[in-house]
Amino acid sequence: MSAETLHKIESLNETLRGVAALPEHGAQCLPGRFYTDPDYFRHEVETFLSKEWHCLGRSDEVPRPGDYFTTRLFDEPLLVVHDDSGAIRVLSNLCRHRGMPLAEGTGSTRRFVCSYHAWSYGRDGRLVNAPRMRDKGVTDKNCSLPVFRSEVWNGFIYANLDSDAQPLTPRLGQIENLLGNYQPSEMRIVRTFEEEWQTNWKCLVENFMEAYHLSVVHPETLHPYTPTGLSRKSMSDDAFTSYCANYPDTAQSRGVGAPGLTEEERRRSTLFCLFPAQIASQAATLLVSISIQPIAVDRIRLRWTMSTYGDELTQDELEARIALWHEVNREDREKLEKMQRALSSRHAPSGQLAPRDYEGTIWDFYRYLGRQLPAADPAAREPHSLSLVAG
């Protein structure tokens, strides 16, 4: 990395430190370069994104031994499989011989057999057979599939590419309190979708986690039952942020859901971001989770799942909810892709955030980003105002 690039990244990091340190009442947006600079995107991937826990999907996508689905995290092709012991494993989806992917999409199998030279692996990733390679010293000790760290929490599957990462679940006590009555672990998956958007990963996190745009961007789809004015900031800590999109009294019931829910919980959607890149909406009868997989500074892959509680919703009602979410995503995508093209302007803003009930979650997100920075070297600091680096 050139000295010029290093200087640029440190300058942006110093700006982020300043933004993250602002009090909530004075919170402001990050300048446009944080969303458009490819060197800064690579810096994010190398310093923290590739070392964080990421949601891959739901455990009931692989309910039986041998069930699997494939996905990616950054440069790593992954194979998520229910093994013979009943555990869910996240394996490298590359044959140890020449690097051929072992599986595509979803399915169920007794063994994973490479289509190139027929090396085969068990459901736990152990090498079972490598034809004509016995004399070459190939064994299950040196050629089984690498296993990535994974955890299951409330029915979500998480993986971490960093073998030294701290466990995830012990950090989630407060978000457990927020979601517990909804019983997300008891919800059953009804649909999974994947798509690519031309936007920066942070743009979608911020868009999903703020209520300020709901009545403007979604006047027909969301405003009737989650208007901006009724939204309220909710719990947050170092692991997550959240807000409640409350339903007006005139809105029809969205369902009863789990028996332990309060009436207040039934009359809202609880939206949360588990940092850095899982965003989700939890309601009484419906749970929609979007896993954001950053690909480039202006490109992301979304893998989103929809789950429901029990059999309260009919198939027609589920299809209507799915159609609604597709339309909401289309509306957001249109705005974010248009904004992404404009953020490279030298005049890309660093304006004030809206009050806490509408954009306080973005302030939480910026503080999370600030915590990922290495400690600043006081001797290397160059005093400047935030406005000077906004372009």
N, C-alpha and C positions, 0 to 999 in steps of 0.2 A: 504494500500500500504506500502510495507516494506521500511525501511530507505535506503536500497541498491537501490531499484527501483526509489525512489525519487531522490537520488543522480545521478543516470544514466540519468533520464529525465532532470534534471537541467543542467547536463553536455552537453547533446545534445542541449538543448535550448540555452546555452551559445555559442555553436558552430554556431547555426543558427543565433543568433544575430550578430556574427562576419561575417558570409557570407552575411547576408542582408545589412550590413553596408559597404561592399566593394564598391569602385567606379565602374562604369560600365566597364571601360577599364581593371579593375583587377578582374572582376567577375569570380567566380569559382563554380563548381558543389557541391552539398551537398554530404557528405559521405554516403556510402551504408547503414549504420544502420538506416538512416531516412526512408528507404523504406522496411526494413526487421524486425525491432524490434516490436513485438506485443504490448509491454507496451507503446511504443511511439505512436503507432497507436491509442490505447485506449485513451491516453492523448489528441491526436488531436480531437477525436470524442467528448470527454467530455468538452474540453475547448473552441472549436470554431466550428467544423464541424456541430455538432447537433444544433447549434444556428445561423447558416447562412441561407440565402435564397438559395433554390435549385430549378432548373427548373424541372418540372414534365412532360411537354409535350406542346401541342399546343391547343389553345382554340377551333379551328375548329375540334378537335377530339370529342368534345361534343357540337355540334351546336344547338341542340334542347332540350327543357325541358325534363328531364328524361334520357338523354344520360349520360353515365358514363364510366370511366375506372378505374382500380385499379392499385396501385403501392405500393412501400415501400420507407420509408426514415429511415435508420438505423433499429431500432426495431419496428417502427410504420407502421402497414398496413394502407394504405390510400385509400380513395374513393373520386375520383374527379368527381363531378356531376354538371350538368346544372340544376339549380333549377327553380321553377315556376315563380320567379321574373325576370328571365333572367340573374341572376348572376351565376358565377362559384364558387362552394364551395369545400373546401377540408375537408372531414369528416374522423373521425376515422372509419375504416372498421372492427369494432368489435361490436357485440351485447352487450348491457349493462347488460345482464342477466348473461351469463356464458362465454362470450368471443369468441363465434363462429364468424368467418368471415361472413359478410353479402353478399358479392358479389365476383366474380372472373372474371378476363379478362375484356371484354368490353360488352356494351349492352345498352338497354334503358328500363325503367321501370316506373310505376306509384308509386310504393312503394318498399322499400327494406324489404324483409320478411326473417327472420332468419330461416334457414332450420332445426334448432334443436328444438325450442319450439314456433315458429311462432310469436315471437315479430315482430312488423312491424314499419317502420319509413318512414316519408315523404321525399321528395326530398331535403328538407332543413335540414334533420337530426332529426326532431322532432319526438318523440315517438307518434305513432298513436294508437297502441293496444298492450296490454300485457295480453294474455288470462289467466283468472283465478287468476289474481294478484291484483285485485282491493282492496281486504282487506289487502294487504301487503303494501299499501301506495305507490305503483309504479305509477308515473305520468310523464307527459312530462316535469315537472319542475326539476325532479331529475334523470331521466333516458333517456333523449335525447342524441343523439350522440355528442361528443365533436367536435368542429369546430376549425380547425387550421387556422392560419393567412395565407392569400393568396393574390396575386396581379396578374394582367394580364398586360404585357408590350409587345407591338409589336407582339401580338398574342401568346406570350409565357406565360404559367401558372407557377407561382412560389409559393412555400410554405415555411413556417418557423415554426419549432417546438417550438420555443421560443416565448412565448406570449409577452415578453417585448422587442422584437427586434425592431430596428428602421425601418421605411418604406424603401422599396427598390427603388421605382421609382424616388424619388427626387435625388438619387445619379447618375442617368444614363444620365445626360444631354450631356456629351461628347461622349459617345458611340451612343447616338441618332444622334448626328451630323455626326458620321462616317457612320451610316447605313441608315439614313433617306431617301436618294434618292432611295434606293432599295425598299422602301415601304414593309418591311417584314410583317407588319400587314395585307397586302392585299394578301399575298401568301396563297395558299390552300394546305392542306396536301394531299400527295398522297400515303405515306406508313409509317408504324411504325414497328420497329424491337426491340427485346430484346435479349441479350446474356450475358454470363458471361465470363470474362477473368481472368487468374491467374497472376495478376500483382498488384502492389501498385497503388493507385489512382493517386498519384503525377506523376508516370511514364507516364501515358497516357496524363495528362495535358501537361507535358513537351514535349512529343513526338508530339502531335497534334500542339503545338504552336511554333515549331521551324522548320525553312526551311532547316537547315543544312543537314538533312537526305533525302530530297525529291529526289534528283537525284541518290542517292546511293541505297536506299531501294525500290524506285518505278521507276526503269528505263523505264519500258514499260507503266505503268499506269499514272504517274503524270509528269515525266520529260518532255514529249513532249509538255505539255502546262503550267506547273508551275515549270520550272527548278530552282534549288537552286540559281543560279547566278543572277536571275532577282528579287528575293524576297527583299522586303524592310520593315523595321520596321515602324509601324504606330502609331496611338494614343494610349495613356495609361493614367490611373490615378489610384486612390486607389481602384476603383471598377472593372477594367478590364485591359487587355492588348490585342494588336492586331498586325498583320502584313499583308502586301499585297503580295500575290503570283501572280506576273504579268505574262501575257501570251506573248510569243515571237511573233514577227510579222508574222512568218510562221504558227502560230496556227490558226485553223479554228475558226470562231466566235462561242461563247458559247451562243449567243442569244441577243435579244434587251432589254428585260425586261421593267421596268417602264419608262415612258416618260421623267422623270426628270434626268435620269442618264447621267453623262458625258461619253465621249468616253473612258476616262481613267478608269472609274468605270466599264464599260462594258468589258474592257480588263484585268480584274483581278478577283481573288477570294480574298475576305477580310475575314481573319480568326481571330476569337476573342475568348478569354476566359473571361467569366463573373465569377469572383472569387466567390466561390472556385472551382466549379466543373461542369460548363457548358462550353463546347467547341463547336464551330460552324464555318461553312464556308458559307459565303454569296456571291453569284454570281448573275449575272443579272437575270437569269431565275430559279435559284435553290438555296435553303436554306437547308442545312443539319445541324442539331443540335444534339449533343450527351450529354445526361445527365448522369454523372458518379455517381453511388451510391456505396460508399465504403461499403464493407461487412466485410472484414478482412484485415490484413496487406498485404496479397498477393492475394486478391480476390476482384473483382469489378463486379457490374452489370451495363450494358450499356442499356439505353433506347434511341434509336435514331430515329429521324423523318426526313422525306424528304418532302419539300414543293416546289411548283413551282409558278411562276408568270403567271397568265392568262392561255391561251390555246396555247401558242406559240409552246411548245414542243409536238410532237405527242406521242402517247402511246408507240410506238416502241423506240422513243428517250428516254423517261422516263425509260423504262425497261433497256436500255443500260446504262444510268446513274446509276441506282440502281445496276446493275451488276458491274460497275466500282467501286462504293463505297464498295461493298462487297469484291472485290478483294484487294482494298487499305487497308481495315480494316484487311483482312487476313494477308497481308504482315506486317502490323504494329504489329498485335497480335503475330505473330511468333517471331518477334524480342523482343518484350517486355516480353513475357513469358520466353524466353531463358535468357534474361538479369536478370529477377527477381530471377531466380535460382542461378545466379552468384553473385548477390549483397551482399549475406551474407558472402562472402569472407572477411578475415581480410585485404585483399589488395584492397577491393572495392575502386574505385578512388574518388578523389575530385579534378579533373583536371580543367583546365581553360575552360570557356565558349568561344564559337566562337564569332566573331564580332557581333555587335548589330543587323545588318540586318538578321542574321541567328539564333542567340540565345539570343538576347536582351530581348525577351519576357520572357525567363526563369529567367533572372535577375529581371524583374518586379514581377514574381511569387514568387521568394524568398523574395522580399521585402514585398509582401503581407503576406507571412507566418510569417515574422519577426514582422509585426504589430499585429499579433494575440497573441504574447507572453506577459505575464505580465511583468511589469517593473522589471529589475534585482535588486537584493539586493547586493549593492557593497561589503558588508562585507562577502557575501557568495561566491563571485567570486574566482575561482582558476585560476590563469594565466596559459594558455597553448596555444600552436600554433594550428592552424587548422589542420595541417598535423598529429599531434599526435593522433587525434581522428578519423582520416579517416577510420580506421578499426574498 
